[in-house]
Amino acid sequence: MYEYSVIQWLFFFYFYCFVGWCIESTYVSLHKKRWVNRGFMRGPFLPLYGSGGIMMLVVSMPFQQYLPLVFIAGCIGATILEYVTGVTMEALFKVRYWDYSDKKFNFQGHICLGTSLAWGFLTILMTRVVHKPVERLVLAIPGNILTILTLALTVGIACDFALSFKAAMDLRDVLVMMEKAKEELVHIQKRLDVIIALADSDLQARREEWNETKEAWIEANEARKAAAAQQRARLSESMTLKAGELKAGIEEKFAGLKQRAAEKPSAYLESVREEIGELRVKYRVSTRDRDEMKKTRKTYGHLLRSNPSMTSRIFKDAWEEFKKNMESDPEDVDRQG
């Protein structure tokens, strides 16, 4: 059984955070063929590995004499930790820092069988090989020196974590705003489609006919229902388009309306002209805000460079556009290389 003080447990946590960072950064750097400072934080610490290391020690305590049970306990404990951490981080930040969706036997992309088995073997390695010399080293450090060192690490890591957490939350807010801007573009496109449809059917003439006969009113009512159904279908289709495609379509519609208004002014009532003007202003504001949000990529460059496989299922379009813009920045490319 492990009998450590709170300071010693805390130091073990920081030690394995650092060891995990070394392993993960080396592995990803070799895979990407460039240096990658892996992790959520800026400093050389990966809290998931520190938590995993402590968890391995704790769950294996009752089974230290039974190797198969140590393996099973490590598999279960680490898998639960990895799943809870992944779900929590995605719920908070709207992005995934790791994703096993392309692996066999994965669950929701947060965990997979291969990694779970690896955690089991790592638990055996941890308890039988790695931790014993680390334990001797830590226990050999005088108590007052270990306390000062641990408290200094606590302050530094806490500050690093707070700054990294804020950056991750700010990035989430940027993605949320980019997605809202896209929804505004979809709304603008929908209203332009309605204006174009009504202008093409000569709305003013139809209104006069509707007042003359009941049959014409019924016919117009059916036409409105058909048009509404068509608009719903168009709206659904618009939500699947990327922002760039939406912008191109909207600009084309504005150009078409301008040409039609010049050719046939009578087709557009004053209220319609006012609405087109308002939509044009909203479009400019939405595209400007979206472009400004994309320019903030340098602020979050560390998160993207440290987590090259990071994805977002919730804001897939906004994330892909945001990441593409950062990767196309020559300064960022230079820093990565």
N, C-alpha and C positions, 0 to 999 in steps of 0.2 A: 504494500500500500504506500502511496505517496503522501508524505506529511510535510507540506511546505507552508511557509508563512504567506500572507497576502502579497507582500513585496516580491517574494520569490516566484509565486504564480504569475504575477504581472510581468516580471522580467522574462520568464519563459515565453509568455505570450508575445512580447516584443521581439524576442530572439527568433521565434519561429515565423513571425511576420517578415522579418528580414531574410531569413533563409528561403521562405516561399517566394519573396520578391526576386532573389538571386536566381532561383530555379526557373520561375516563370519568365522573367525578362530574358534569360539566356535562351530558353527554348523558343520563345516567340521571335527573338532577334535572329536566330539561326534560320527559322522558318521564313521570315520576311527578308532575310539577307540585308538587314540594316538594324542599327541599335533601336530598341524599343524599351522605354522606361515604363514597364508594365504596371498597371494597377489603377485603382480609383484615386489614390493620393499622389502627390508630387514627390514625396520622399520615398526612400527605399523600404517601404513597408506594405505588405498585403494583409489586411486584417482577416480575410477569409482563411488564409493559411495559418495565421496565429490562432484563430478560433478553432480551426481543424486540428492543429497540433494539441491544444489543450483538451479538446473533445476526445481525441484518441487516447490520451492518458487517462481521462476520467472513465470513459466507457469500458476500457480494458482492465480497470482495477480489479473487478471481481473474478476475472478469468485469466489472470496472468500465468497460471500454470497449465492452461488448456489452449493450445495454439489455435485450433479450429474455431473456438468460441471468440478468441481475440479477433480473428479474421471477420467473423460474422458481425460482431459488435462494431468493428470499424466500418464495415460496409453500411450497416444500418444507420449508425450515428452520423457519419459524414454525409451520407445521402440526404438525410433529413435536414442537416445543417445547410447543405448546398441548395436544396429545394426552397427552404424557407428564406434564405438569403436572396436567391434569385427572384422569387415572387415578390418579396418586400421591395427590392431595389426597382423592379419594373413598375410596381404600383406607385412608388414615390417619384421616380425620375422619367417614367414612360419610355425607357430604353432598356435593352438587355446588354449586360456587359459580357455575357457568354451565351451561346446558343447551340444546343445539341440537336436541333431539328433535323440536320442532315445525317445524324448517326442512327444506327439500328437500335431498336428497343429503347427509344427515348420516351420520356413522359413530359409533355408540354414544352419540350425543348430545354427545360431547366436541369434535368438529370438524365442520365442514360446508363445502361447496364455496364458498359465497358468502364466508365469512370467510377461507378460504384464498386466494381471488383478491384479496380486500381486502389481505391481508398482502403479496401481491406488489406491488401498487400502492404500498403504504406503504413498501416497501423502496426502490422507485425514488425516491419523495418524500424518504425519509430520506437516501439517499446523494447525491442530486443537489441537494437544496434545503436541508433542515433541518440536516444535520450540519455543513456547511461553516462557517456563521457561529458555530455552537456550538463547533466546533473552534478557530476564531480566538479566541473569547472565553476558552476554557479555557487555551489556550497563552499568552495574554497575562497570565494571573495568575502572579505570582511563585511559584517552586517551594515556598518555605517556607510561604507563606500557603495555597497549595492543599493542601499536606500537612496543615496544622493543621485546615483546614476539612473535608477529607475524613475525617480521623480522628475529628473531633467528630461528623460525620454517621454514621460507622460505629458509634460507641458508642450514639448515640441510636436509630438504626434497629435495631441488634441488640437493645436492650432492648425496643423496641416489638414486634419480631418475636417475641421470647421470650414476652412477655405474651400476645400474640395467639395464638400457637401453643398455649400452655397453656389459654387460654379455649376454643379450638376442640377440643382433646382432652377437656376437661371436658364440653363440650356433647355430644361423641360418647358419653362415659360415661353421661350422663343419658339419651340416647336408647336406649342398650343396656339400661339398668336399666328404663326404661319398657316396652321390648319384653319383657323377662323378666317384668315384673309382669303384662303381658297374657297371657303363656304360663301363668302361675300361675292366672290367672282362667279360662283355657280348661280347665286341669286340674281346677279346682274344679267348673266346670260339668259336666265329664264324670263326675266322681264322684257329683254330685247326680243326674244322669240315671240312673246305675246304681242308686242307692239307691231312687229313685222307681220304677224299673222292677221291682225285686225286691219292693218293698212292694206294688205293685199286683198282682203275681202270687201274693201270699201265700206268701212263701218258706218259712216254717216248715212249712206244710201240704205243700208239694211235697217237702221233704226227707224227711218221713215216708213219703210215697208211694214215693219213689225207693228206699228201703230194702226195700220189700215186693216189688216185681216188677222183673224185668230189663227188661221192655218200658217201664216207666215211666222207668227210668234212661236208656234209649236216647232216649226222647222228650225228657227233660230235657236230655240232652247236645246234642241237635239245637237245642233252644231256646236253650241257652247260646251255641252257635255263631252262631245268627241274631242274638241280642242283641249279641254281640261285633262282628259285621259292621255292625250298625246303629250301634253306638257309634263305630266307626271313621269311618263316614260323617258322624256328628254332629260328631266332632272336626275333620274336614277342613272342614266347614262353619263351625265355630266360629272357626277360624283366620282366615277371611275377614271376620269381623265386627269392627266397631270396638269399642274398649274400652267406650264408653258403652253400646252395645247388649249387650255381655257382662254388664256390671254390672246393667243392668235385668233381664236374663234370670235372673241368679243370685239377685238379691233376690226376684224373683217365685217362684223355686223354693224358697228358704228359707221364704217366707211360706206356700207350699202345704204344705211338709213340716210346719211348725208346726201348721197346721190339721188335717192328717191324723193327726198324732201325738195331738192332743187328741181327735179323733173315734174313732180306732182304735189305742189304745196297744199292743195285742197284736201289731200288724204290725211293730213296731220293737223289735229285740233291744237289750240294753244296749250291745253293741258298736257297733251302728248309731247309737244315740244319741250315743255318745262320738265316733264319726267325724263326725257332723253338727256337733257342738260344735267339733271340731278344724278342720273346713272353714270354719266361721263365723269362727274366730279368724284363719285364714290369709287369708280374704277381707278382713277388716278391715285386717290388716297390709298386704296388697297394695294395696288402694285408698288407704290412708293414705300409703304410700310413693310411690305414683304421683302423688297430689295434691301431696305435698311436692316432688317432682321438678319438677312443672309450675310451682311457685311460684318456682323458681330462674330463671325467664325473664329477670328484670331483670339478672341477672349476665351474660347473653349477648345483651342487647338490642343492643349495638353490632354484633355479627356479623349479626343479622337485619335491622337497619335499614340497614346498609351493603351488604347483599346481598339485596335484596327478592325476587330470583328464585331464591334458594337452595332446593334440593330434596333429598330423600333417597329413593332407590328402595328401599334396604334396609330402612329403618324408616319407611315411608310413613305408616302410621297414627299412630305416635308423633310424627313430625315435624309432621303436619298438626294434631294436637291441641295440641302444644307451641306452634306458631306462632299458632294461633287464640287461645290463651290470652294470648299476649303482645300480639296486636293488639287484644284486648278490654280491655286494661288502660288506663284513662283517662290515667294518667300517661305511658305510652308513646306514646299517641296525641298528647298535647299536645307531647311532645318531638319527635315526627316532624313535626308541623305547624308 
